Amino acid sequence: MFEMGFMPEMRMRVSPALLNLAQLLSLPSLDLEQLVEQELSENPALEEQEANESACAQCGGFVLDGVCPQCISGSLPPEGNSLRDAEELDPLLFIAAPRSLADILLAELTANLPTEDHPIAMVLVGNLDDHGFLADEPEQLAELLGVPLERVVFVLARLREFGPPGIATRDSQACLLAQLDALATQGIECGYARTIIADHFSDLGAGRFRLIARQLHITLEELEQARSFIRRHLWPYPVQAALSDPAPLQRTRYRTADLSIIERDRAFVVEVLTSSRRILRLNPLYQDLARRAASLPDDERQHVQEYIARARLFLNNLRQRDSTLQRVGEAIVARQEEFLRHGVRHLVPMTRAEIAAELGVHESTISRATADKTILLPNGTLLPVSELFVVARGVQDVLRELILHEERPHSDEALAALLAEQGYPIARRTVAKYREQMRIPPSHLR
């Protein structure tokens, strides 16, 4: 006879909350901002609020009604303020929003412009539409602000320099032309692409390809090559260029920092970059309704509880994301202090598995936390976090320097011998692989 029985068994079960956290953790800040906007539009229990201009005396962060969400160290609000209740001081009720493209652009501009030009920067960034276009002419903005046109033009040029290619242009045609200019500075060009966009844009959009080819006196094959170049490298909207999926590989996405490393008192400090102006919080009305849920009709009670739970989960996952990024950044800094002080040749080999073991998390968590993230180094350099896990970076830097200072081109075998003399014994085929990764041609083409 078979006997049946029960026995306890520990097993990890993937919950919807865990899947949601994994999704948030894998997103870079600009993509996360889009998800936040979607959640704000779908969940009435979640709201966005502008932070107070005053800063927390302890951490320098924003203050919400006299309370610092980062460290709950701000002074208690005045009598009658709803945040005086202990429940309202729950840190899970609010969190700094991720940085939007507008936050990033404004931070870059204010850091690189004279103080008197900051109002111009705020107006320019504030007048960008959802696609990143600037509908107003500089002359209109100069008249509105009562400043010389030259100052508006100067700040506008800086905005276009710091933002994604095509930002603050008037329309898609101007955006595409600006992106072509940016590609040209990298040596990426296509013979007829500029002429097609500048002089035949409406025909291109209408699919009148034979007409374009006839007017330019080129073959349909040449036209198709130009169209492929446009599809592969260009976006019709500046914000699309910032948020677009990085595939195909030819497209270089607009990178912004997710983490920052700064030096304070000879020590390196990691910061997860969030908005300094916006706060995500539970809607106070829904909080009040949740407290009185027992007195509500069944359908209203279910509605309130569902959206309050969803908002709390979203805020909690955002907080966990920031905490995980903070811990990963601190673990990296602890291992890479020499690299931060002296450069890429001092990069210490490390793996994601080592960081995962140190933090007590799964390796996939570290992979998500470092995927498609960018870190701002103390010297102002933007670096993909994944680059810190590439062991060969130091060797490649030495190889690049050898090739840069060679009197006559060295073969890969000769370069391998020179690297061995400097303490980097690698094979000739490894030299060839590194050279190809750095897009350096072989000796007979240099």
C-alpha positions as CSV (number, residue, x, y, z in Angstrom):
1,M,0.0,0.0,0.0
2,F,1.2,3.5,-0.8
3,E,1.1,6.0,1.9
4,M,0.7,9.7,1.4
5,G,2.1,12.4,3.6
6,F,3.1,16.1,3.8
7,M,6.5,17.4,4.5
8,P,7.7,21.1,4.4
9,E,10.0,22.1,1.6
10,M,11.8,25.4,1.0
11,R,11.6,26.6,-2.5
12,M,12.0,30.0,-4.2
13,R,8.8,31.1,-6.0
14,V,8.9,33.9,-8.5
15,S,6.2,36.3,-7.5
16,P,4.8,39.2,-9.6
17,A,6.4,41.6,-7.2
18,L,9.8,40.0,-7.8
19,L,9.3,40.1,-11.6
20,N,8.4,43.8,-11.3
21,L,11.5,44.5,-9.2
22,A,13.7,42.7,-11.8
23,Q,12.2,44.8,-14.6
24,L,12.8,48.1,-12.7
25,L,16.4,47.0,-11.8
26,S,17.3,46.3,-15.4
27,L,16.2,49.7,-16.8
28,P,18.5,52.7,-17.2
29,S,17.2,56.0,-15.7
30,L,15.6,57.4,-18.9
31,D,13.7,54.2,-19.6
32,L,12.7,54.0,-16.0
33,E,11.3,57.5,-16.2
34,Q,9.0,56.4,-19.1
35,L,7.7,53.5,-16.9
36,V,7.1,56.0,-14.1
37,E,5.1,58.2,-16.4
38,Q,3.0,55.2,-17.5
39,E,2.3,54.2,-13.9
40,L,1.3,57.8,-12.9
41,S,-1.2,57.8,-15.8
42,E,-2.7,54.4,-14.8
43,N,-2.7,54.5,-11.0
44,P,-4.7,57.3,-9.3
45,A,-3.2,56.3,-5.9
46,L,0.2,57.4,-7.1
47,E,1.0,61.1,-7.6
48,E,3.9,63.3,-8.4
49,Q,4.8,66.4,-6.4
50,E,7.3,69.2,-6.8
51,A,9.8,69.2,-3.9
52,N,10.4,72.2,-1.7
53,E,13.3,74.4,-2.7
54,S,14.9,74.0,0.7
55,A,17.4,71.2,1.2
56,C,17.9,68.8,4.0
57,A,20.6,70.0,6.4
58,Q,22.0,66.5,6.8
59,C,22.1,64.9,3.4
60,G,21.4,67.9,1.1
61,G,18.4,66.1,-0.5
62,F,14.9,67.5,-1.2
63,V,12.5,68.3,1.6
64,L,8.8,67.4,1.5
65,D,6.7,69.5,3.8
66,G,9.6,69.8,6.3
67,V,10.5,66.1,6.1
68,C,13.5,64.6,4.3
69,P,12.4,61.4,2.5
70,Q,16.0,60.3,2.2
71,C,16.9,60.2,5.9
72,I,13.7,61.3,7.7
73,S,15.9,63.9,9.4
74,G,14.1,67.2,8.5
75,S,12.4,69.2,11.2
76,L,8.8,68.3,11.9
77,P,6.3,70.4,9.9
78,P,4.3,73.1,11.6
79,E,1.1,72.5,13.5
80,G,-1.7,71.2,11.4
81,N,0.5,69.7,8.7
82,S,-0.7,66.3,7.7
83,L,2.9,64.9,7.8
84,R,3.1,65.2,11.5
85,D,1.3,61.9,11.9
86,A,3.7,59.0,12.5
87,E,2.0,57.1,9.8
88,E,2.7,59.9,7.3
89,L,6.4,59.7,8.2
90,D,6.6,56.2,6.7
91,P,9.5,56.4,4.2
92,L,7.7,53.9,2.0
93,L,5.1,56.6,1.2
94,F,7.4,58.7,-0.9
95,I,10.6,58.5,-2.9
96,A,12.6,60.7,-5.3
97,A,11.5,60.2,-8.9
98,P,14.0,59.0,-11.4
99,R,15.7,61.8,-13.4
100,S,13.8,62.8,-16.5
101,L,15.6,64.0,-19.7
102,A,14.6,67.5,-18.7
103,D,16.2,67.1,-15.2
104,I,19.4,65.8,-16.9
105,L,19.6,68.6,-19.4
106,L,18.9,71.3,-16.8
107,A,21.5,69.9,-14.5
108,E,24.1,69.9,-17.3
109,L,23.2,73.4,-18.4
110,T,23.3,75.0,-15.0
111,A,26.6,73.4,-14.2
112,N,28.2,74.8,-17.4
113,L,26.5,78.2,-17.7
114,P,26.9,81.5,-15.8
115,T,24.3,82.0,-13.1
116,E,22.6,84.8,-15.1
117,D,21.9,82.4,-17.9
118,H,20.1,79.8,-15.7
119,P,16.6,81.3,-16.2
120,I,17.2,81.1,-20.0
121,A,18.1,77.4,-19.6
122,M,15.0,76.7,-17.6
123,V,12.8,78.4,-20.2
124,L,14.4,76.5,-23.1
125,V,14.1,73.1,-21.3
126,G,10.6,73.9,-20.1
127,N,9.4,74.7,-23.6
128,L,10.6,71.4,-25.1
129,D,7.6,69.2,-26.1
130,D,7.3,65.5,-25.6
131,H,9.4,64.7,-28.7
132,G,12.2,67.1,-27.7
133,F,11.3,69.8,-30.2
134,L,11.4,73.5,-29.5
135,A,8.4,75.2,-31.1
136,D,9.4,78.8,-30.2
137,E,11.9,80.8,-32.1
138,P,14.9,82.2,-30.2
139,E,13.7,85.7,-31.1
140,Q,10.4,85.0,-29.3
141,L,12.1,83.7,-26.2
142,A,14.5,86.6,-26.1
143,E,11.6,89.0,-26.2
144,L,9.7,87.0,-23.6
145,L,12.6,87.0,-21.2
146,G,13.8,90.5,-22.0
147,V,17.4,89.5,-22.7
148,P,19.6,89.9,-25.8
149,L,19.1,87.4,-28.6
150,E,22.8,86.5,-28.4
151,R,22.4,85.0,-24.9
152,V,19.4,82.9,-25.9
153,V,21.3,81.6,-29.0
154,F,24.3,80.8,-26.8
155,V,22.3,78.8,-24.3
156,L,20.4,77.1,-27.1
157,A,23.7,76.0,-28.6
158,R,24.8,74.6,-25.3
159,L,21.6,72.7,-24.9
160,R,22.0,71.1,-28.3
161,E,25.6,70.2,-27.4
162,F,24.7,68.4,-24.1
163,G,21.4,66.8,-25.2
164,P,20.7,63.9,-27.6
165,P,21.4,64.8,-31.3
166,G,18.6,66.9,-32.7
167,I,17.3,68.2,-29.3
168,A,15.6,71.6,-29.4
169,T,15.2,71.6,-33.2
170,R,12.0,72.7,-34.9
171,D,10.9,69.5,-36.6
172,S,11.9,66.0,-37.7
173,Q,13.7,67.3,-40.8
174,A,15.9,69.6,-38.7
175,C,16.4,66.8,-36.2
176,L,17.7,64.4,-38.8
177,L,20.1,66.9,-40.2
178,A,21.4,67.6,-36.8
179,Q,22.0,63.9,-36.2
180,L,23.9,63.7,-39.5
181,D,26.1,66.5,-38.3
182,A,26.8,64.6,-35.1
183,L,27.6,61.4,-37.1
184,A,29.9,63.3,-39.4
185,T,32.1,64.3,-36.4
186,Q,32.6,60.6,-35.8
187,G,33.5,59.9,-39.4
188,I,30.2,58.2,-40.2
189,E,28.7,59.6,-43.4
190,C,26.6,58.6,-46.4
191,G,27.0,60.4,-49.7
192,Y,23.3,61.2,-50.5
193,A,21.7,61.1,-47.1
194,R,22.0,64.8,-46.4
195,T,20.8,65.9,-49.8
196,I,17.8,63.5,-49.6
197,I,16.7,64.8,-46.2
198,A,17.4,68.5,-46.9
199,D,15.9,68.7,-50.4
200,H,13.6,65.7,-50.9
201,F,12.2,65.1,-47.4
202,S,8.5,65.2,-48.4
203,D,9.2,62.9,-51.3
204,L,11.1,60.5,-49.0
205,G,8.1,60.4,-46.6
206,A,5.7,59.8,-49.5
207,G,7.7,56.9,-50.9
208,R,8.5,58.7,-54.2
209,F,11.8,56.9,-54.5
210,R,12.0,56.8,-58.3
211,L,11.4,60.6,-58.4
212,I,14.2,61.2,-55.9
213,A,16.7,58.9,-57.8
214,R,15.8,60.7,-61.1
215,Q,16.3,64.2,-59.7
216,L,19.6,63.2,-58.0
217,H,20.8,61.3,-61.1
218,I,21.5,58.1,-59.0
219,T,20.4,54.5,-59.3
220,L,17.7,53.0,-57.2
221,E,20.4,50.8,-55.6
222,E,22.3,53.9,-54.4
223,L,19.1,55.4,-53.1
224,E,18.4,52.2,-51.2
225,Q,21.8,52.4,-49.6
226,A,21.1,55.9,-48.4
227,R,17.7,54.9,-47.1
228,S,19.3,51.9,-45.2
229,F,21.8,54.4,-43.7
230,I,19.0,56.7,-42.6
231,R,17.0,53.8,-41.0
232,R,20.1,52.4,-39.3
233,H,21.5,55.6,-37.8
234,L,18.8,58.2,-37.5
235,W,15.6,58.9,-35.4
236,P,12.8,61.3,-36.4
237,Y,12.5,62.6,-32.8
238,P,15.3,63.7,-30.4
239,V,13.7,62.0,-27.4
240,Q,13.3,58.8,-29.4
241,A,17.1,58.9,-29.9
242,A,17.5,59.0,-26.1
243,L,15.1,56.2,-25.3
244,S,15.2,53.9,-28.3
245,D,16.2,50.3,-28.0
246,P,20.0,50.2,-28.6
247,A,19.6,47.5,-31.3
248,P,20.8,47.5,-34.0
249,L,24.4,47.9,-32.9
250,Q,25.1,50.7,-35.3
251,R,22.9,53.1,-33.3
252,T,24.7,54.9,-30.5
253,R,22.2,55.7,-27.8
254,Y,22.4,58.9,-25.8
255,R,24.0,58.0,-22.5
256,T,23.3,59.6,-19.2
257,A,24.7,58.7,-15.8
258,D,22.7,56.4,-13.5
259,L,25.4,56.4,-10.8
260,S,27.9,59.0,-9.8
261,I,31.2,58.7,-7.9
262,I,32.5,61.8,-6.2
263,E,35.5,62.3,-4.0
264,R,35.0,63.8,-0.5
265,D,37.8,64.1,2.0
266,R,40.0,61.7,0.1
267,A,37.2,59.1,0.0
268,F,35.0,58.1,-2.9
269,V,31.2,58.3,-2.4
270,V,28.6,56.7,-4.6
271,E,25.3,58.4,-5.4
272,V,22.3,57.0,-7.2
273,L,21.2,59.9,-9.4
274,T,17.5,60.9,-8.9
275,S,15.5,64.0,-9.6
276,S,16.1,66.9,-7.3
277,R,12.7,68.5,-8.1
278,R,10.1,65.7,-8.2
279,I,8.8,63.3,-5.6
280,L,6.6,60.2,-6.1
281,R,4.2,59.6,-3.2
282,L,0.9,58.0,-2.3
283,N,-2.1,60.2,-3.0
284,P,-3.2,61.6,0.3
285,L,-6.9,61.3,-0.7
286,Y,-6.4,57.6,-1.4
287,Q,-4.5,57.2,2.0
288,D,-7.5,58.7,3.7
289,L,-9.9,56.5,1.8
290,A,-7.8,53.4,2.7
291,R,-8.1,54.3,6.4
292,R,-11.9,54.4,6.1
293,A,-12.1,51.4,3.8
294,A,-14.4,49.5,6.1
295,S,-17.1,52.1,5.7
296,L,-16.9,52.1,1.9
297,P,-19.1,50.1,-0.5
298,D,-17.5,46.9,-1.7
299,D,-16.6,48.0,-5.2
300,E,-15.1,51.3,-3.9
301,R,-13.2,49.5,-1.1
302,Q,-11.8,47.0,-3.7
303,H,-10.8,49.9,-6.0
304,V,-9.0,51.8,-3.2
305,Q,-7.2,48.8,-1.8
306,E,-6.1,47.5,-5.2
307,Y,-4.5,50.8,-6.3
308,I,-3.0,51.6,-2.9
309,A,-1.3,48.2,-2.8
310,R,-0.1,48.7,-6.4
311,A,1.3,52.1,-5.6
312,R,3.0,50.9,-2.4
313,L,4.6,48.0,-4.3
314,F,5.8,50.3,-7.1
315,L,7.4,52.8,-4.6
316,N,8.9,49.9,-2.6
317,N,10.4,48.4,-5.7
318,L,11.8,51.8,-6.8
319,R,13.4,52.1,-3.3
320,Q,14.9,48.6,-3.6
321,R,16.3,49.4,-7.0
322,D,18.0,52.5,-5.7
323,S,19.3,50.5,-2.7
324,T,20.7,47.7,-4.9
325,L,22.4,50.1,-7.3
326,Q,23.9,51.9,-4.2
327,R,25.3,48.7,-2.8
328,V,26.7,47.5,-6.1
329,G,28.3,50.9,-6.7
330,E,29.9,50.9,-3.2
331,A,31.2,47.3,-3.8
332,I,32.8,48.4,-7.1
333,V,34.4,51.5,-5.5
334,A,35.8,49.4,-2.7
335,R,37.6,47.3,-5.3
336,Q,38.6,50.0,-7.8
337,E,40.0,52.8,-5.8
338,E,43.3,52.7,-7.6
339,F,41.5,52.8,-10.9
340,L,39.5,55.8,-9.8
341,R,42.7,57.6,-8.8
342,H,45.2,56.5,-11.4
343,G,43.3,55.4,-14.5
344,V,42.4,52.3,-16.5
345,R,45.7,50.5,-16.2
346,H,45.0,50.1,-12.5
347,L,41.6,48.4,-13.1
348,V,41.4,45.4,-10.8
349,P,39.9,42.2,-12.4
350,M,36.5,41.4,-10.9
351,T,33.4,39.5,-11.9
352,R,29.7,39.9,-11.3
353,A,29.7,36.6,-9.4
354,E,32.2,38.0,-6.9
355,I,30.1,41.1,-6.3
356,A,27.0,38.9,-5.9
357,A,28.7,36.7,-3.3
358,E,29.9,39.8,-1.4
359,L,26.4,41.3,-1.3
360,G,24.6,38.1,-0.7
361,V,22.4,38.3,-3.8
362,H,22.0,36.2,-7.0
363,E,24.4,36.9,-9.8
364,S,21.4,37.7,-12.1
365,T,20.6,40.6,-9.8
366,I,24.1,42.1,-10.3
367,S,23.8,41.5,-14.1
368,R,20.5,43.4,-14.2
369,A,21.9,46.2,-11.9
370,T,24.9,46.7,-14.2
371,A,23.2,46.1,-17.6
372,D,22.9,49.3,-19.7
373,K,23.9,51.5,-16.7
374,T,26.4,54.3,-16.9
375,I,28.6,55.7,-14.1
376,L,30.0,59.2,-13.8
377,L,33.6,59.0,-12.7
378,P,35.2,61.7,-10.5
379,N,37.1,63.0,-13.5
380,G,33.9,63.7,-15.3
381,T,34.1,60.7,-17.6
382,L,30.9,58.7,-18.5
383,L,31.6,55.0,-18.5
384,P,29.3,52.0,-19.0
385,V,29.3,50.0,-15.7
386,S,29.8,46.8,-17.7
387,E,33.2,48.2,-18.8
388,L,34.5,47.8,-15.2
389,F,34.1,44.0,-15.5
390,V,36.2,43.7,-18.7
391,V,39.6,42.4,-17.6
392,A,41.4,43.4,-20.7
393,R,40.8,47.2,-20.4
394,G,44.3,47.8,-18.9
395,V,46.0,45.8,-21.6
396,Q,44.0,47.5,-24.3
397,D,45.0,50.9,-23.0
398,V,48.7,50.0,-23.2
399,L,48.2,48.5,-26.7
400,R,46.5,51.7,-27.8
401,E,49.4,53.8,-26.5
402,L,52.0,51.6,-28.3
403,I,50.2,51.9,-31.6
404,L,49.7,55.7,-31.1
405,H,53.5,56.3,-30.6
406,E,54.9,53.8,-33.1
407,E,57.3,55.3,-35.6
408,R,56.3,52.7,-38.2
409,P,53.4,50.2,-38.0
410,H,54.2,47.1,-35.9
411,S,52.8,43.7,-36.7
412,D,50.6,42.0,-34.2
413,E,53.5,39.7,-33.3
414,A,55.8,42.7,-32.6
415,L,53.1,44.3,-30.5
416,A,52.7,41.1,-28.5
417,A,56.5,41.2,-27.8
418,L,56.3,44.8,-26.7
419,L,53.4,44.1,-24.4
420,A,55.3,41.2,-22.9
421,E,58.2,43.5,-22.1
422,Q,55.8,45.7,-20.2
423,G,54.4,42.8,-18.1
424,Y,51.4,41.8,-20.3
425,P,52.3,38.4,-21.8
426,I,49.5,37.8,-24.3
427,A,49.4,35.9,-27.6
428,R,49.5,37.4,-31.1
429,R,46.0,36.4,-31.9
430,T,44.9,38.0,-28.6
431,V,46.5,41.3,-29.8
432,A,44.6,41.0,-33.1
433,K,41.4,40.4,-31.2
434,Y,41.9,43.5,-28.9
435,R,42.9,45.6,-31.9
436,E,39.8,44.7,-33.8
437,Q,37.6,45.4,-30.7
438,M,39.2,48.9,-30.5
439,R,38.6,49.3,-34.3
440,I,42.3,49.8,-35.0
441,P,43.3,48.5,-38.5
442,P,46.1,46.1,-39.1
443,S,49.7,47.3,-39.7
444,H,49.5,47.3,-43.5
445,L,46.5,49.7,-43.3
446,R,47.9,52.0,-40.6
